[in-house]
Each structure stands twice: as structure tokens, then as C-alpha cells.
Amino acid sequence: MTNSDPETATEIELLEKAQDGSDKAMHQLIQSYEGPLFGFLLNRLRNPSDAEDCAQDVFLKMIAALPKYENRGQFRAWLYTIARNESLNFLKKRGKREETISREPVSSDQTDLATGSITLDQKERILAIRECVEDLPEKENDVLQLRLSDDITFREISEVLGRPLNTVLGQMRKASARLELCLQGKGIN
């Protein structure tokens, strides 16, 4: 369902059924985006509890707006736009600025870091990568985070961020170059 194609026939069918009031279709739709959306929000908010709360708000807004949603083959971009906006609202409500959020490990390997089931070298590499990503300018970081979340296409990223496609592509190139330089500076190849 969340592959690199804009939408599969199954997702379109689920959308139509959910819009017609099918609880089962709505549940399946939410379930298909739950993990990738949570990962995206976790990278933005840096706190699992906040990411869960925000994801819940995103899905509630999606459910409320879904009857009016016009399917133009861009559901994923629409959903991630809601998620991005909700994460910004969440940060404003909590009085947090993105620059002051803690740099604790937040990805699915968080448990591995805590339990020590990875090597010290791997842990250092992961933390260095996270630091480099967090040091990216906000616009480049947004593009990178969206690209890494659920393999969103650059066209969809352009729609989510409201930026021209060529701008998004340029920001991704800049982000990649900055990451490479930062990692080299930390001795990571």
C-alpha cells in the first residue's frame, strides 16, 4: 500500500470505502500509514510520546476531512502535509523550538541502542549521522526526512512542502552534500 507508486488500486478502493463510511476500510488505511507516519513524526518531535499524540491528531484530522477529500492520486502527500502541519502546531503548543529538542536516539533502533545489542562503533556511527542530519538547515532537513519516511517521491514532497519540484531536488542535493561533508569531518565514510 505504501510503495513507491503514487497509490495502488487497493488504496484507492480503501479510500472510497472509507469515504462511504466503512470502519474496516478506515482502520486498514490508518494501519497502512501508522508506522511510517509515526517514524516521520518521531524524527520531527524527538519524543515517542509526543509523536504518538501527534499521530493520533493527524489521523483524527484525516478522518474528519476524508469525506471532503478529492482523490487525485495524492493521498500520501495530503496525509503527510497534515502530519507536517500538525507537528509544527504541536511544537508551537508545547513552546518547543526544533533547535532545542534533545538529541536522544529516536528511530526504531532506539531499543537496540539502550540494550547494547549493537556495537559501540555502530552506535557512534548512528549518533554521528543523527547529529549531521539535525544540523542541516530546516528546509533541507524537511526534504530529507520526508524522503526517508515511507519512500515518498520528490513530487509528493514538493506538494507536502508547497515548494517547486526543482527546489526540492536542489535541497535534497544540498542536504546530501552537507551530510557527506559532515560525516567525513567526523571520520565516517
Buried (B, 14 or more C-beta within 10 A) or exposed (E): BBEEEBBEEEBBEBBEBBBEEBEEBBEBBBEBBEBBBBBBBBBBBBBBEBBBBBBEBBBEBBEEEBEEBEEEEBBBBBBBBBBBEBBEEBBEEEEBEBEEBEEEBBBEBBEBBEEEEEEEEEBEBBBBBBEBBBEBEEBBBBBBBBBBBBEBBBEBBBBBBEBEEEEBBBBBEBBBEBBEEBBEEBEBE
